[in-house]
Amino acid sequence: EKIPAEYREALTAVNEKVGTEIGLEFLKKEGSVVAELQKYGMTLVSVSDADRIAWREDFAKAVEKGTGSVFTKEMMDIIYASLEEFRKAKK
């Protein structure tokens, strides 16, 4: 480990906080970006509730398969917490 032990905890905490803030800011801006792209001809496709549920089930399986090999469990926990926070704020 190149980072001295006495700094690791603080750096990890700051890194997670800033990462979450950046992710939430990105999600907030997504709506305005979509609106801008629609001005240039992008078409949004409506998805049925059944298709959305099926996609989430398939995605959950892929995430489960990739957790530990693609992303660490800790990273996935951060992603899911950020997503949940975003969904609650959007309601």
KEMIMI-946180 format. One record per residue: x, z, y of N, C-alpha, C in turn; residue number from 1. Coordinates in nm, 2 decimals. Layout:
REC     nX     nZ     nY    caX    caZ    caY     cX     cZ     cY   i
REC      X      Z      Y      X      Z      Y      X      Z      Y NUM
...
//
This chain:
REC     nX     nZ     nY    caX    caZ    caY     cX     cZ     cY   i
REC   0.08   0.00  -0.12   0.00   0.00   0.00   0.09   0.00   0.12   1
REC   0.07  -0.10   0.21   0.15  -0.11   0.33   0.10  -0.02   0.44   2
REC  -0.03   0.01   0.44  -0.09   0.10   0.54  -0.06   0.24   0.50   3
REC   0.00   0.32   0.59   0.02   0.46   0.56  -0.11   0.53   0.52   4
REC  -0.10   0.62   0.43  -0.21   0.69   0.37  -0.29   0.76   0.48   5
REC  -0.23   0.82   0.58  -0.30   0.90   0.68  -0.39   0.81   0.77   6
REC  -0.37   0.68   0.76  -0.45   0.58   0.85  -0.56   0.51   0.76   7
REC  -0.55   0.51   0.63  -0.63   0.43   0.55  -0.78   0.46   0.57   8
REC  -0.82   0.59   0.56  -0.96   0.63   0.57  -1.02   0.59   0.70   9
REC  -0.95   0.61   0.81  -1.00   0.58   0.94  -1.01   0.42   0.96  10
REC  -0.91   0.35   0.91  -0.92   0.21   0.92  -1.03   0.15   0.83  11
REC  -1.05   0.20   0.72  -1.15   0.16   0.63  -1.29   0.18   0.69  12
REC  -1.31   0.30   0.75  -1.44   0.33   0.82  -1.46   0.24   0.93  13
REC  -1.36   0.21   1.02  -1.38   0.12   1.13  -1.41  -0.02   1.08  14
REC  -1.34  -0.06   0.98  -1.35  -0.19   0.93  -1.50  -0.21   0.88  15
REC  -1.55  -0.12   0.80  -1.68  -0.13   0.75  -1.79  -0.13   0.86  16
REC  -1.77  -0.04   0.96  -1.86  -0.04   1.08  -1.86  -0.17   1.15  17
REC  -1.74  -0.22   1.19  -1.74  -0.34   1.26  -1.79  -0.46   1.18  18
REC  -1.76  -0.46   1.05  -1.81  -0.57   0.96  -1.96  -0.57   0.96  19
REC  -2.02  -0.45   0.95  -2.17  -0.44   0.95  -2.23  -0.48   1.08  20
REC  -2.16  -0.44   1.19  -2.21  -0.48   1.33  -2.20  -0.63   1.35  21
REC  -2.10  -0.69   1.30  -2.08  -0.84   1.31  -2.19  -0.91   1.23  22
REC  -2.21  -0.86   1.11  -2.31  -0.92   1.02  -2.45  -0.91   1.08  23
REC  -2.48  -0.80   1.14  -2.61  -0.78   1.20  -2.63  -0.87   1.32  24
REC  -2.52  -0.88   1.40  -2.53  -0.97   1.52  -2.54  -1.11   1.48  25
REC  -2.48  -1.15   1.37  -2.49  -1.29   1.32  -2.63  -1.31   1.28  26
REC  -2.69  -1.22   1.20  -2.83  -1.24   1.16  -2.93  -1.24   1.28  27
REC  -2.90  -1.17   1.38  -2.99  -1.17   1.50  -2.98  -1.31   1.57  28
REC  -2.86  -1.37   1.57  -2.85  -1.49   1.64  -2.90  -1.61   1.56  29
REC  -2.92  -1.59   1.43  -2.96  -1.69   1.34  -3.09  -1.76   1.39  30
REC  -3.18  -1.69   1.44  -3.31  -1.75   1.49  -3.29  -1.84   1.60  31
REC  -3.20  -1.81   1.70  -3.18  -1.90   1.81  -3.10  -2.02   1.77  32
REC  -3.01  -2.00   1.67  -2.94  -2.12   1.62  -3.03  -2.22   1.55  33
REC  -3.12  -2.16   1.47  -3.22  -2.25   1.40  -3.31  -2.32   1.50  34
REC  -3.35  -2.25   1.61  -3.43  -2.32   1.71  -3.35  -2.43   1.78  35
REC  -3.23  -2.41   1.80  -3.14  -2.51   1.87  -3.13  -2.63   1.77  36
REC  -3.10  -2.60   1.64  -3.09  -2.71   1.55  -3.22  -2.79   1.53  37
REC  -3.33  -2.73   1.54  -3.46  -2.80   1.53  -3.47  -2.90   1.65  38
REC  -3.42  -2.86   1.77  -3.42  -2.96   1.88  -3.35  -3.09   1.85  39
REC  -3.25  -3.08   1.76  -3.17  -3.19   1.72  -3.22  -3.26   1.59  40
REC  -3.34  -3.22   1.55  -3.40  -3.28   1.43  -3.40  -3.21   1.30  41
REC  -3.34  -3.09   1.29  -3.34  -3.02   1.17  -3.49  -2.98   1.13  42
REC  -3.52  -3.00   1.00  -3.65  -2.96   0.96  -3.65  -2.84   0.87  43
REC  -3.73  -2.75   0.89  -3.74  -2.63   0.81  -3.84  -2.66   0.70  44
REC  -3.81  -2.62   0.58  -3.90  -2.64   0.46  -3.96  -2.51   0.43  45
REC  -4.09  -2.51   0.42  -4.17  -2.38   0.39  -4.15  -2.36   0.24  46
REC  -4.13  -2.23   0.20  -4.11  -2.19   0.06  -4.22  -2.10   0.03  47
REC  -4.28  -2.13  -0.09  -4.39  -2.04  -0.13  -4.34  -1.90  -0.17  48
REC  -4.43  -1.81  -0.18  -4.39  -1.67  -0.22  -4.34  -1.67  -0.36  49
REC  -4.40  -1.75  -0.45  -4.35  -1.76  -0.59  -4.21  -1.82  -0.59  50
REC  -4.18  -1.92  -0.52  -4.05  -1.98  -0.52  -3.95  -1.88  -0.46  51
REC  -3.99  -1.81  -0.36  -3.90  -1.71  -0.29  -3.87  -1.60  -0.39  52
REC  -3.97  -1.55  -0.47  -3.94  -1.45  -0.57  -3.85  -1.50  -0.68  53
REC  -3.88  -1.62  -0.72  -3.79  -1.68  -0.83  -3.65  -1.69  -0.78  54
REC  -3.63  -1.74  -0.66  -3.50  -1.75  -0.61  -3.43  -1.62  -0.60  55
REC  -3.50  -1.51  -0.55  -3.43  -1.38  -0.54  -3.40  -1.33  -0.68  56
REC  -3.48  -1.35  -0.78  -3.45  -1.31  -0.91  -3.32  -1.38  -0.96  57
REC  -3.32  -1.51  -0.94  -3.20  -1.58  -0.99  -3.07  -1.54  -0.91  58
REC  -3.09  -1.52  -0.78  -2.98  -1.47  -0.70  -2.93  -1.34  -0.74  59
REC  -3.02  -1.25  -0.77  -2.98  -1.11  -0.82  -2.90  -1.12  -0.95  60
REC  -2.94  -1.21  -1.04  -2.86  -1.22  -1.16  -2.72  -1.28  -1.13  61
REC  -2.71  -1.37  -1.04  -2.58  -1.43  -1.01  -2.49  -1.32  -0.94  62
REC  -2.55  -1.24  -0.85  -2.48  -1.13  -0.78  -2.43  -1.03  -0.89  63
REC  -2.52  -1.00  -0.98  -2.48  -0.90  -1.08  -2.36  -0.95  -1.16  64
REC  -2.37  -1.08  -1.20  -2.26  -1.14  -1.27  -2.13  -1.15  -1.20  65
REC  -2.14  -1.17  -1.06  -2.02  -1.18  -0.98  -1.97  -1.05  -0.93  66
REC  -2.05  -0.95  -0.93  -2.00  -0.82  -0.88  -1.89  -0.77  -0.97  67
REC  -1.78  -0.74  -0.90  -1.66  -0.69  -0.98  -1.56  -0.80  -1.00  68
REC  -1.60  -0.92  -1.01  -1.51  -1.03  -1.03  -1.50  -1.12  -0.90  69
REC  -1.61  -1.13  -0.83  -1.60  -1.21  -0.71  -1.60  -1.11  -0.59  70
REC  -1.69  -1.02  -0.59  -1.70  -0.92  -0.48  -1.69  -0.78  -0.55  71
REC  -1.63  -0.69  -0.48  -1.63  -0.55  -0.53  -1.77  -0.49  -0.52  72
REC  -1.80  -0.39  -0.60  -1.93  -0.32  -0.59  -1.94  -0.26  -0.45  73
REC  -1.84  -0.21  -0.39  -1.84  -0.15  -0.26  -1.88  -0.25  -0.16  74
REC  -1.83  -0.37  -0.17  -1.86  -0.48  -0.07  -2.01  -0.52  -0.09  75
REC  -2.06  -0.53  -0.21  -2.20  -0.56  -0.24  -2.29  -0.45  -0.18  76
REC  -2.25  -0.33  -0.19  -2.33  -0.22  -0.14  -2.34  -0.23   0.01  77
REC  -2.23  -0.27   0.08  -2.23  -0.29   0.22  -2.32  -0.41   0.26  78
REC  -2.31  -0.52   0.18  -2.40  -0.63   0.21  -2.54  -0.60   0.19  79
REC  -2.58  -0.53   0.08  -2.72  -0.50   0.06  -2.77  -0.40   0.17  80
REC  -2.69  -0.30   0.21  -2.73  -0.21   0.31  -2.76  -0.28   0.44  81
REC  -2.67  -0.37   0.48  -2.69  -0.45   0.60  -2.81  -0.54   0.59  82
REC  -2.83  -0.60   0.48  -2.95  -0.68   0.46  -3.08  -0.60   0.47  83
REC  -3.08  -0.48   0.41  -3.20  -0.39   0.42  -3.22  -0.35   0.56  84
REC  -3.12  -0.31   0.63  -3.13  -0.27   0.77  -3.19  -0.39   0.86  85
REC  -3.14  -0.51   0.83  -3.19  -0.62   0.90  -3.34  -0.65   0.87  86
REC  -3.37  -0.64   0.75  -3.51  -0.66   0.71  -3.61  -0.56   0.77  87
REC  -3.56  -0.44   0.78  -3.64  -0.33   0.84  -3.66  -0.35   0.99  88
REC  -3.55  -0.39   1.05  -3.56  -0.42   1.20  -3.64  -0.54   1.23  89
REC  -3.65  -0.63   1.14  -3.72  -0.76   1.16  -3.88  -0.74   1.15  90
REC  -3.92  -0.63   1.08  -4.06  -0.61   1.06  -4.13  -0.56   1.19  91
//
